[in-house]
């Protein structure tokens, strides 16, 4: 990983934007698996702007590496003001673009963010009607991870610095 990319990722991790659950979200998407350890949940809130339904804000929670945190942070910033169709058309590469090209071993981080976004938008129409929340109150990522564990299995979460 280049020094420039590493610096941008470290900056995004030290000062992540839009981190945390959004209680009044209109849509929620979750991707990943407790078995592999990478999970990402994204919350999306819409607003009416110029007769169009656009993303007002997006937030995220993740159990993933620094790169996943960095990509989710920059992606949630980029989504504000996008229509559902515009957001759906964005690739993982586009969502990670502010960080620069990711090394091949980190491409899955951008795909994780893209998957959570697509999951959140999967039931959304491009109409101007206010959508019903997909999940009124869902479990947290931690509770999902805990529920998926067998009594004899242990989980280790490592935060890289």
C-alpha positions in Angstrom: 0.0 0.0 0.0 1.4 3.4 -1.0 2.3 5.9 1.8 -0.2 8.4 0.3 -3.0 5.8 0.4 -2.1 4.7 3.9 -2.1 8.4 5.1 -5.6 9.0 3.6 -6.9 5.8 5.2 -5.4 6.7 8.5 -6.9 10.2 8.3 -10.4 8.7 7.6 -10.0 6.2 10.4 -8.8 8.8 13.0 -11.7 11.1 12.0 -14.5 8.9 10.7 -17.5 10.8 9.5 -21.1 9.5 9.8 -20.2 6.7 12.2 -23.0 5.2 14.2 -26.6 4.1 14.2 -29.3 6.5 12.8 -32.5 6.1 14.8 -34.7 7.9 12.2 -33.4 6.1 9.1 -35.7 5.4 6.2 -33.6 2.4 5.0 -31.1 0.0 6.5 -28.8 -2.4 4.8 -26.5 -5.0 6.3 -23.9 -7.2 4.6 -21.2 -9.5 5.7 -20.9 -12.5 8.0 -20.1 -13.1 11.6 -18.3 -16.2 10.5 -15.7 -14.3 8.4 -15.7 -11.2 10.7 -16.4 -8.4 8.1 -19.8 -6.9 8.6 -21.1 -3.5 7.6 -24.5 -1.8 8.3 -25.6 1.4 6.6 -28.5 3.6 7.5 -29.9 6.0 4.9 -32.3 9.0 5.4 -34.0 10.6 2.4 -35.4 14.1 1.8 -37.4 15.9 -0.9 -35.3 18.3 -2.9 -36.4 20.0 -6.0 -39.2 17.5 -6.5 -36.8 14.6 -6.3 -36.2 12.1 -3.5 -32.5 12.3 -2.6 -30.3 11.0 0.2 -30.1 13.5 3.0 -27.5 11.6 5.0 -26.0 8.1 5.5 -24.3 6.6 8.5 -22.5 3.3 9.1 -21.3 0.8 11.7 -18.7 -1.9 10.8 -16.7 -4.8 12.1 -14.0 -4.6 9.6 -10.5 -3.3 9.0 -9.3 0.3 8.8 -9.8 0.3 5.1 -13.5 -0.7 5.5 -14.0 2.1 8.0 -12.2 4.6 5.7 -14.2 3.6 2.6 -17.5 3.7 4.5 -16.6 7.1 5.9 -15.9 8.7 2.5 -18.8 6.9 0.8 -21.4 8.3 3.3 -20.1 11.8 2.6 -20.4 11.2 -1.2 -24.0 10.0 -1.0 -25.5 13.2 0.3 -27.7 14.8 -2.4 -27.7 11.7 -4.7 -30.9 10.2 -6.0 -31.6 6.6 -5.3 -30.8 5.7 -9.0 -27.5 7.7 -8.8 -26.5 5.9 -5.5 -27.5 2.5 -6.8 -25.3 3.0 -9.9 -22.1 3.7 -7.8 -19.6 1.0 -7.8 -17.3 0.1 -4.9 -14.5 1.7 -6.8 -16.4 5.0 -7.1 -17.4 4.9 -3.4 -13.7 4.5 -2.5 -12.4 7.0 -5.0 -11.5 9.8 -2.6 -9.0 7.4 -1.0 -7.3 6.6 -4.3 -6.8 3.1 -5.8 -7.1 0.4 -3.3 -4.6 -2.6 -3.4 -6.2 -5.8 -4.7 -6.3 -7.3 -1.2 -8.5 -4.4 0.0 -11.0 -4.3 -2.8 -13.4 -6.3 -0.7 -13.7 -3.4 1.7 -15.2 -1.2 -1.1 -17.4 -4.1 -2.1 -18.7 -4.4 1.5 -19.7 -0.7 1.5 -21.3 -1.1 -2.0 -23.2 -4.2 -0.8 -24.6 -2.4 2.3 -25.7 0.5 0.2 -27.4 -1.7 -2.3 -29.0 -3.7 0.5 -30.4 -0.4 2.0 -31.7 0.8 -1.3 -33.0 -2.6 -2.5 -36.7 -1.8 -1.7 -36.6 1.9 -2.4 -38.4 3.3 -5.4 -37.3 6.5 -7.2 -40.7 8.1 -6.5 -41.1 11.1 -4.4 -43.2 9.3 -1.7 -41.6 9.0 1.7 -40.6 5.4 2.2 -41.6 3.3 5.1 -38.6 2.3 7.3 -37.4 -1.2 6.3 -36.6 -2.1 9.9 -38.2 -0.1 12.7 -35.7 -1.2 15.2 -33.1 -3.9 14.3 -30.5 -5.7 16.2 -27.0 -4.1 16.5 -24.1 -5.7 14.7 -22.7 -6.8 18.1 -25.9 -8.5 19.1 -26.0 -10.3 15.7 -22.4 -11.4 16.2 -23.1 -12.6 19.7 -26.3 -14.5 18.7 -24.4 -16.3 15.9 -21.9 -17.8 18.3 -22.0 -21.4 19.5 -21.4 -21.7 23.3 -18.0 -23.2 22.7 -16.7 -20.8 20.1 -14.8 -17.6 20.9 -14.5 -14.5 18.8 -11.5 -12.2 18.7 -11.9 -8.7 17.4 -8.7 -6.9 16.6 -8.5 -3.2 16.0 -5.4 -2.3 13.9 -3.6 1.0 14.5 
